[in-house]
Amino acid sequence: MKQIKETNKKTTILLEEGEILEIVVLKRKQHKLVVKYHNGVLFIDEIPIQEIEQLQEEKKAIWAMQEYLDKNEEE
């Protein structure tokens, strides 16, 4: 990923194959915009920040549960 040009409120970025650009907008509504470049096609997903935070909490819980199960298997 290369930043080509930046002006007052506009930034131009060059994405290469397989790269992902994440843009977080924090105003009244918290959103995360994900731009992916794959096989010559741009994919754009808009994800609410709250959903991402919830997924991170779920990952932590799954990790803790796995650690607990692994610990009990060893005993």
Phi and psi in radians as a Rosetta constraint file:
Dihedral C 1 N 2 CA 2 C 2 CIRCULARHARMONIC -2.299 0.35
Dihedral N 2 CA 2 C 2 N 3 CIRCULARHARMONIC 2.350 0.35
Dihedral C 2 N 3 CA 3 C 3 CIRCULARHARMONIC -1.523 0.35
Dihedral N 3 CA 3 C 3 N 4 CIRCULARHARMONIC 2.133 0.35
Dihedral C 3 N 4 CA 4 C 4 CIRCULARHARMONIC -1.643 0.35
Dihedral N 4 CA 4 C 4 N 5 CIRCULARHARMONIC -0.799 0.35
Dihedral C 4 N 5 CA 5 C 5 CIRCULARHARMONIC -2.613 0.35
Dihedral N 5 CA 5 C 5 N 6 CIRCULARHARMONIC 2.461 0.35
Dihedral C 5 N 6 CA 6 C 6 CIRCULARHARMONIC -2.386 0.35
Dihedral N 6 CA 6 C 6 N 7 CIRCULARHARMONIC 2.205 0.35
Dihedral C 6 N 7 CA 7 C 7 CIRCULARHARMONIC -2.127 0.35
Dihedral N 7 CA 7 C 7 N 8 CIRCULARHARMONIC -2.881 0.35
Dihedral C 7 N 8 CA 8 C 8 CIRCULARHARMONIC -0.825 0.35
Dihedral N 8 CA 8 C 8 N 9 CIRCULARHARMONIC -1.079 0.35
Dihedral C 8 N 9 CA 9 C 9 CIRCULARHARMONIC -2.197 0.35
Dihedral N 9 CA 9 C 9 N 10 CIRCULARHARMONIC 0.376 0.35
Dihedral C 9 N 10 CA 10 C 10 CIRCULARHARMONIC -2.380 0.35
Dihedral N 10 CA 10 C 10 N 11 CIRCULARHARMONIC 2.271 0.35
Dihedral C 10 N 11 CA 11 C 11 CIRCULARHARMONIC -2.171 0.35
Dihedral N 11 CA 11 C 11 N 12 CIRCULARHARMONIC 2.271 0.35
Dihedral C 11 N 12 CA 12 C 12 CIRCULARHARMONIC -1.814 0.35
Dihedral N 12 CA 12 C 12 N 13 CIRCULARHARMONIC 2.238 0.35
Dihedral C 12 N 13 CA 13 C 13 CIRCULARHARMONIC -2.243 0.35
Dihedral N 13 CA 13 C 13 N 14 CIRCULARHARMONIC 2.414 0.35
Dihedral C 13 N 14 CA 14 C 14 CIRCULARHARMONIC -1.754 0.35
Dihedral N 14 CA 14 C 14 N 15 CIRCULARHARMONIC 2.066 0.35
Dihedral C 14 N 15 CA 15 C 15 CIRCULARHARMONIC -1.684 0.35
Dihedral N 15 CA 15 C 15 N 16 CIRCULARHARMONIC 2.409 0.35
Dihedral C 15 N 16 CA 16 C 16 CIRCULARHARMONIC -1.782 0.35
Dihedral N 16 CA 16 C 16 N 17 CIRCULARHARMONIC 2.910 0.35
Dihedral C 16 N 17 CA 17 C 17 CIRCULARHARMONIC -0.872 0.35
Dihedral N 17 CA 17 C 17 N 18 CIRCULARHARMONIC 2.260 0.35
Dihedral C 17 N 18 CA 18 C 18 CIRCULARHARMONIC 1.443 0.35
Dihedral N 18 CA 18 C 18 N 19 CIRCULARHARMONIC -0.046 0.35
Dihedral C 18 N 19 CA 19 C 19 CIRCULARHARMONIC -1.463 0.35
Dihedral N 19 CA 19 C 19 N 20 CIRCULARHARMONIC 2.680 0.35
Dihedral C 19 N 20 CA 20 C 20 CIRCULARHARMONIC -2.198 0.35
Dihedral N 20 CA 20 C 20 N 21 CIRCULARHARMONIC 2.327 0.35
Dihedral C 20 N 21 CA 21 C 21 CIRCULARHARMONIC -1.967 0.35
Dihedral N 21 CA 21 C 21 N 22 CIRCULARHARMONIC 2.185 0.35
Dihedral C 21 N 22 CA 22 C 22 CIRCULARHARMONIC -1.933 0.35
Dihedral N 22 CA 22 C 22 N 23 CIRCULARHARMONIC 2.288 0.35
Dihedral C 22 N 23 CA 23 C 23 CIRCULARHARMONIC -2.132 0.35
Dihedral N 23 CA 23 C 23 N 24 CIRCULARHARMONIC 2.175 0.35
Dihedral C 23 N 24 CA 24 C 24 CIRCULARHARMONIC -1.896 0.35
Dihedral N 24 CA 24 C 24 N 25 CIRCULARHARMONIC 2.216 0.35
Dihedral C 24 N 25 CA 25 C 25 CIRCULARHARMONIC -1.983 0.35
Dihedral N 25 CA 25 C 25 N 26 CIRCULARHARMONIC 2.081 0.35
Dihedral C 25 N 26 CA 26 C 26 CIRCULARHARMONIC -2.004 0.35
Dihedral N 26 CA 26 C 26 N 27 CIRCULARHARMONIC 1.762 0.35
Dihedral C 26 N 27 CA 27 C 27 CIRCULARHARMONIC -2.422 0.35
Dihedral N 27 CA 27 C 27 N 28 CIRCULARHARMONIC -2.373 0.35
Dihedral C 27 N 28 CA 28 C 28 CIRCULARHARMONIC -1.090 0.35
Dihedral N 28 CA 28 C 28 N 29 CIRCULARHARMONIC -0.813 0.35
Dihedral C 28 N 29 CA 29 C 29 CIRCULARHARMONIC -1.867 0.35
Dihedral N 29 CA 29 C 29 N 30 CIRCULARHARMONIC 2.245 0.35
Dihedral C 29 N 30 CA 30 C 30 CIRCULARHARMONIC -1.585 0.35
Dihedral N 30 CA 30 C 30 N 31 CIRCULARHARMONIC 2.066 0.35
Dihedral C 30 N 31 CA 31 C 31 CIRCULARHARMONIC -2.325 0.35
Dihedral N 31 CA 31 C 31 N 32 CIRCULARHARMONIC 2.762 0.35
Dihedral C 31 N 32 CA 32 C 32 CIRCULARHARMONIC -2.208 0.35
Dihedral N 32 CA 32 C 32 N 33 CIRCULARHARMONIC 2.210 0.35
Dihedral C 32 N 33 CA 33 C 33 CIRCULARHARMONIC -1.825 0.35
Dihedral N 33 CA 33 C 33 N 34 CIRCULARHARMONIC 2.207 0.35
Dihedral C 33 N 34 CA 34 C 34 CIRCULARHARMONIC -2.009 0.35
Dihedral N 34 CA 34 C 34 N 35 CIRCULARHARMONIC 2.158 0.35
Dihedral C 34 N 35 CA 35 C 35 CIRCULARHARMONIC -2.012 0.35
Dihedral N 35 CA 35 C 35 N 36 CIRCULARHARMONIC 2.157 0.35
Dihedral C 35 N 36 CA 36 C 36 CIRCULARHARMONIC -2.075 0.35
Dihedral N 36 CA 36 C 36 N 37 CIRCULARHARMONIC 2.490 0.35
Dihedral C 36 N 37 CA 37 C 37 CIRCULARHARMONIC -2.024 0.35
Dihedral N 37 CA 37 C 37 N 38 CIRCULARHARMONIC 2.035 0.35
Dihedral C 37 N 38 CA 38 C 38 CIRCULARHARMONIC -2.549 0.35
Dihedral N 38 CA 38 C 38 N 39 CIRCULARHARMONIC 2.207 0.35
Dihedral C 38 N 39 CA 39 C 39 CIRCULARHARMONIC 0.932 0.35
Dihedral N 39 CA 39 C 39 N 40 CIRCULARHARMONIC 0.719 0.35
Dihedral C 39 N 40 CA 40 C 40 CIRCULARHARMONIC 1.335 0.35
Dihedral N 40 CA 40 C 40 N 41 CIRCULARHARMONIC 0.199 0.35
Dihedral C 40 N 41 CA 41 C 41 CIRCULARHARMONIC -2.160 0.35
Dihedral N 41 CA 41 C 41 N 42 CIRCULARHARMONIC 2.401 0.35
Dihedral C 41 N 42 CA 42 C 42 CIRCULARHARMONIC -1.607 0.35
Dihedral N 42 CA 42 C 42 N 43 CIRCULARHARMONIC 2.267 0.35
Dihedral C 42 N 43 CA 43 C 43 CIRCULARHARMONIC -1.958 0.35
Dihedral N 43 CA 43 C 43 N 44 CIRCULARHARMONIC 2.264 0.35
Dihedral C 43 N 44 CA 44 C 44 CIRCULARHARMONIC -2.137 0.35
Dihedral N 44 CA 44 C 44 N 45 CIRCULARHARMONIC 2.149 0.35
Dihedral C 44 N 45 CA 45 C 45 CIRCULARHARMONIC -2.131 0.35
Dihedral N 45 CA 45 C 45 N 46 CIRCULARHARMONIC 2.448 0.35
Dihedral C 45 N 46 CA 46 C 46 CIRCULARHARMONIC -1.976 0.35
Dihedral N 46 CA 46 C 46 N 47 CIRCULARHARMONIC 2.112 0.35
Dihedral C 46 N 47 CA 47 C 47 CIRCULARHARMONIC -2.149 0.35
Dihedral N 47 CA 47 C 47 N 48 CIRCULARHARMONIC 2.228 0.35
Dihedral C 47 N 48 CA 48 C 48 CIRCULARHARMONIC -1.152 0.35
Dihedral N 48 CA 48 C 48 N 49 CIRCULARHARMONIC 2.437 0.35
Dihedral C 48 N 49 CA 49 C 49 CIRCULARHARMONIC -1.011 0.35
Dihedral N 49 CA 49 C 49 N 50 CIRCULARHARMONIC -0.651 0.35
Dihedral C 49 N 50 CA 50 C 50 CIRCULARHARMONIC -1.052 0.35
Dihedral N 50 CA 50 C 50 N 51 CIRCULARHARMONIC -0.667 0.35
Dihedral C 50 N 51 CA 51 C 51 CIRCULARHARMONIC -1.152 0.35
Dihedral N 51 CA 51 C 51 N 52 CIRCULARHARMONIC -0.694 0.35
Dihedral C 51 N 52 CA 52 C 52 CIRCULARHARMONIC -1.141 0.35
Dihedral N 52 CA 52 C 52 N 53 CIRCULARHARMONIC -0.760 0.35
Dihedral C 52 N 53 CA 53 C 53 CIRCULARHARMONIC -1.083 0.35
Dihedral N 53 CA 53 C 53 N 54 CIRCULARHARMONIC -0.697 0.35
Dihedral C 53 N 54 CA 54 C 54 CIRCULARHARMONIC -1.126 0.35
Dihedral N 54 CA 54 C 54 N 55 CIRCULARHARMONIC -0.727 0.35
Dihedral C 54 N 55 CA 55 C 55 CIRCULARHARMONIC -1.112 0.35
Dihedral N 55 CA 55 C 55 N 56 CIRCULARHARMONIC -0.661 0.35
Dihedral C 55 N 56 CA 56 C 56 CIRCULARHARMONIC -1.139 0.35
Dihedral N 56 CA 56 C 56 N 57 CIRCULARHARMONIC -0.712 0.35
Dihedral C 56 N 57 CA 57 C 57 CIRCULARHARMONIC -1.107 0.35
Dihedral N 57 CA 57 C 57 N 58 CIRCULARHARMONIC -0.705 0.35
Dihedral C 57 N 58 CA 58 C 58 CIRCULARHARMONIC -1.118 0.35
Dihedral N 58 CA 58 C 58 N 59 CIRCULARHARMONIC -0.708 0.35
Dihedral C 58 N 59 CA 59 C 59 CIRCULARHARMONIC -1.084 0.35
Dihedral N 59 CA 59 C 59 N 60 CIRCULARHARMONIC -0.735 0.35
Dihedral C 59 N 60 CA 60 C 60 CIRCULARHARMONIC -1.094 0.35
Dihedral N 60 CA 60 C 60 N 61 CIRCULARHARMONIC -0.732 0.35
Dihedral C 60 N 61 CA 61 C 61 CIRCULARHARMONIC -1.143 0.35
Dihedral N 61 CA 61 C 61 N 62 CIRCULARHARMONIC -0.727 0.35
Dihedral C 61 N 62 CA 62 C 62 CIRCULARHARMONIC -1.122 0.35
Dihedral N 62 CA 62 C 62 N 63 CIRCULARHARMONIC -0.742 0.35
Dihedral C 62 N 63 CA 63 C 63 CIRCULARHARMONIC -1.081 0.35
Dihedral N 63 CA 63 C 63 N 64 CIRCULARHARMONIC -0.792 0.35
Dihedral C 63 N 64 CA 64 C 64 CIRCULARHARMONIC -1.100 0.35
Dihedral N 64 CA 64 C 64 N 65 CIRCULARHARMONIC -0.706 0.35
Dihedral C 64 N 65 CA 65 C 65 CIRCULARHARMONIC -1.136 0.35
Dihedral N 65 CA 65 C 65 N 66 CIRCULARHARMONIC -0.730 0.35
Dihedral C 65 N 66 CA 66 C 66 CIRCULARHARMONIC -1.118 0.35
Dihedral N 66 CA 66 C 66 N 67 CIRCULARHARMONIC -0.724 0.35
Dihedral C 66 N 67 CA 67 C 67 CIRCULARHARMONIC -1.059 0.35
Dihedral N 67 CA 67 C 67 N 68 CIRCULARHARMONIC -0.754 0.35
Dihedral C 67 N 68 CA 68 C 68 CIRCULARHARMONIC -1.091 0.35
Dihedral N 68 CA 68 C 68 N 69 CIRCULARHARMONIC -0.798 0.35
Dihedral C 68 N 69 CA 69 C 69 CIRCULARHARMONIC -1.128 0.35
Dihedral N 69 CA 69 C 69 N 70 CIRCULARHARMONIC -0.718 0.35
Dihedral C 69 N 70 CA 70 C 70 CIRCULARHARMONIC -1.104 0.35
Dihedral N 70 CA 70 C 70 N 71 CIRCULARHARMONIC -0.698 0.35
Dihedral C 70 N 71 CA 71 C 71 CIRCULARHARMONIC -1.138 0.35
Dihedral N 71 CA 71 C 71 N 72 CIRCULARHARMONIC -0.715 0.35
Dihedral C 71 N 72 CA 72 C 72 CIRCULARHARMONIC -1.237 0.35
Dihedral N 72 CA 72 C 72 N 73 CIRCULARHARMONIC -0.519 0.35
Dihedral C 72 N 73 CA 73 C 73 CIRCULARHARMONIC -1.183 0.35
Dihedral N 73 CA 73 C 73 N 74 CIRCULARHARMONIC -0.612 0.35
Dihedral C 73 N 74 CA 74 C 74 CIRCULARHARMONIC -1.207 0.35
Dihedral N 74 CA 74 C 74 N 75 CIRCULARHARMONIC -0.493 0.35
